[in-house]
Amino acid sequence: MKLPVIDYFLFLMLYERASASLNGPNVCTKQLRTAYAVNYRQATRQVYKMITVCCKGWKQVGDKCPQAICSQKCEKGTCDKPDFCKCNPGYYGKLCDRGHVWQ
């Protein structure tokens, strides 16, 4: 009785660092994986690449992530942190859309 032939796969894991990266606060790292199949050698090569990205809720400007993202517009204020409006004096509310009328 013949035994079945088993194909063996060699997994090579390589880690690469991204050449251009972001710096400063609100920067996170992310791991990307790419797999390459090399048929004539019956091998699979997996490349892991660490890249820097803006953390969730922050927008990239140049090589930094300084700008917070708010899902709704801050009416009378600015987006200070992700989904957090910093209201101008005299205004309040989640979107800085409420204020006192002074006469």
N, C-alpha and C positions, 0 to 999 in steps of 0.2 A: 504494500500500500504506500502510495506517494503522499507526502505531506504537502499542503498548499504552500506556495511561495508567498512570503509576506514582504511587502514593500516597506522599507524603513524610511522615515523622513527625518532629516536633520534640521533642527531648529537653531538658527543663529540669531541671537538677540544683540542688537547693537544700539547703543545710546549715543545720540548726537545732540549737541547743543546748538541752538539757533544762533546764527551770526549777528543778526540785528535784533536787539531786544529793547523792551520798554524799561523804564526805570522810574523810581519815585513811589509815592503811596498809591494805593488802590490797584496795584499790579499783582496778578496771580500767575502761576505756572500751569501749563496744560501739557499732557503727554499725548502725542499723536503716534499712532502705530500704522505702519505700512507693511504689508506682506507681499513678498515676491516669490513666485513659484519658478524654480529652475528645473524644467522637465528632464533634460538630458542627464542631470545628476541626481534626480529624484530627491531634491532638497527644497525646503522652503526657508526663505530668509525673511526675518521680521526685523524691521528697523524702527526703533523707538526714538522719537525726537522730542525733546523738551523745548517748549516755546513759552514766551511770556505773552499774556493777553491782559486786557483790562478786566478787573473783577466785575462780577454781575452788578449792573446798576451804574457803571461808570463808562464814560466815552473817551476814546483816544483822540488826543490833539498832539500832533507831532510824535515825539517819543515818550509821552507821558499820558496819564489818565486822570486829568484834573477835573473834568466836567461830570457832575452828577446827572443822572437821567431820571426825570419824573414822568410817570405814565400819563398824568394830566397836567395841563398848563397851570403854573402858579400865577394867579390873576394880578395880585398886587404884592409881589415878592419875587424871590429867586429860588431856584431848586438848589438847596444847600447840601443835601445827602440824597441817596436814592429814594425816590418817592416821599421826600420831606421838603415842604416849602418853608423858607424863612421869610416871614412877613415884614413888609415895610411898617414903620411906626403908624399906629392907628388902625391897623388891619389885623384880622385874626381868622381862624378857620383852617381846615385842612388845606384848602387851596388859596388861602389869603383872600377870599372873596367876600368877607364880611368886614364891616367897619362902622365906625361911629360918624354920624353926620354932625359936624360942628357948625353952628351959625353965630 
